Amino acid sequence: MSCRCGIPNRANWFVRAIIGRPVPGGTETDYVDVYVCDGHMPASELSKNQVGSLFAFSGASEWDILEWTVRDLGRYSHNRHDHVDYPHPPGYLFDCPGCEQGCHCSRGSAECVFSGVHQAFND
């Protein structure tokens, strides 16, 4: 399965960080969000350094991470409980709740069993 990082409706994890930096007269704050696939998520309980590594590419590296939240979006992982209990390629088995819950297509793959909009074919 291809990496789903950065794709809000296809990622497995959502991380939001409140960031801040000193400015004359106080602290400027902002927030940054990132959507992460299982393969790039270090753990469900993240340290400040791990959160920083997720946001290093987003231009937030000169800011201090003040707080963060992690949310498991509960989708698109072949190992999640919502797939039927026998081996199959994710996204290609009819009557499997995990396969039918969302698009599993990636560029160059066959169309999956999801009945909605197939993301890889609409990029």
N, C-alpha and C positions, 0 to 999 in steps of 0.2 A: 504494500500500500504506500502511496506517495505521502510525503510530508504535507501536513495540513496546517502548518503554522501560518499565522497571519490571515487566515480565512475565517471570519467570524461564524459563518453558518456551517463550517466543517471542522473546526478545531475541537479538541477534547477538553481543554482547560482555558479559563479566563483568569488573567492576573491584572489587577489594578493597583498601581502604586501612587501614593501621594508623595510628591517630591517638593523640595524647597531649596532655596539658595539665599544667602545673605545679600541684601541690597541696602543702599543708604536709607536709614530710617526703619529698618525691620527685616522681615523675611518674605520673599516672594514665594508663593506656593502654586502648584499646578498638579495635574494628574496625568498619568500615561497608562494606556491599556495595551495589553498584548494577548493574542490568542495563540495557544501552544498545542502542538500534537503530543501524544504519549511519548514518542521517541526523544523529544527535546525537553520534556518536563523533568527536572532533576528529582523531585519528590513532591508529595501533596502538602507537606509541611516545609516551607522554604525558609532558609536563613536570609539575612540581609544581603550577603554576598551572592547567593543564588539568585535572588530577585534582581540584583544589579546586573548579573550576567545576562538575564533575559532581556533587559532594557538597554544594554550597551550599544546596540545597533540603532536605537531610536533617537539618539541625540540627547538622552537624559543623563549621560555619563558625568557631566560637570555639576549636576544637581545631587543633593543628598536625599536618600530615600528615607522618608519620615515614618510611613506606615504602608501596609499593603494587605490586600485580600486575595485569596485564591478560591476559585470556584470550579469544581469538577462539573463540566457540562454534560457528562454521562452519555456520550455518543461516539460512534465511529471507531470503537476499539473492538477487535475481534474477540478479545478475552473478557468482555463485559458479560454480565449475567443475562442480558436480554437476547443473546443468540441461542439457538437450539443447542443441545448438548452433544452433538456429534460434529466431527471436523468438516469444514467446508470453507471455500474462499469467501471472505466477507463481502456482502453485497450481491451475491449471485444465487441465493437459495430462496425460492418462493416459500411462503408460509413460515419464514423465520422472522420474528419481530425485529431483531437486530439488523437484519439485512434490509427490511422494508421500511425502517424508521427514517432513513435519509439517504442521500446520494453518496455512493461509495466510488463513483467513477473517477478515474484519473486520465489525463491526456494519453491517448493511445490505447486505452482499454476498451473492452466491450461495454455496452450500456448495462448498468446494474438493474436490479429488480425494483428500485424505488419508483413510485408512480408519479412523483412530482417533477420539478425542474431538475435536470441533470447538470450540475455545475461545470464539469469539465467540457461540456459541449456548448457552453454559453460564455466562455471567456473571451 
